[in-house]
Amino acid sequence: MSFPMPFVIAQAAAQPAGGGMSLIIMMVVLFGLMYFMMIRPQMKRQKEHRALLAGLAKGDEVVTNGGIAGRVVELGETFISVEITDNVKVMVQKGSISQVLPKGSLKSV
């Protein structure tokens, strides 16, 4: 059975106006879910990366974001010097260090 269009519009207008509060609650729940699923883990990774950079020392074996593996020779405020092979040093930004390898990792390669 087909209803005329004015009947459908009248029926939609007759619904209670309590939907505004549920919309606000749903937005708050959605924001909370986004915080715990996206924002909080990202902040945790940033904190771990800052701790990794603060703990760098001469002689540490590191890997950069570009995949270059080497040994830290000099530490500066924003740049570090990484020796990738005998007498070959590259200067990289401190923030580009992605991980610190266990001692002796480069000799096994």
Buried (B, 14 or more C-beta within 10 A) or exposed (E): EEEEEEEEEEEEEEEEEEEEEEEEEEEEEEEEEEEEEEEEEEEEEEEEBEEBBEEBEEEBBBBBEEEEBBBBBEEEEEBBBBBEEEEEEBEBEBEBBEEBBEEEEBEEE
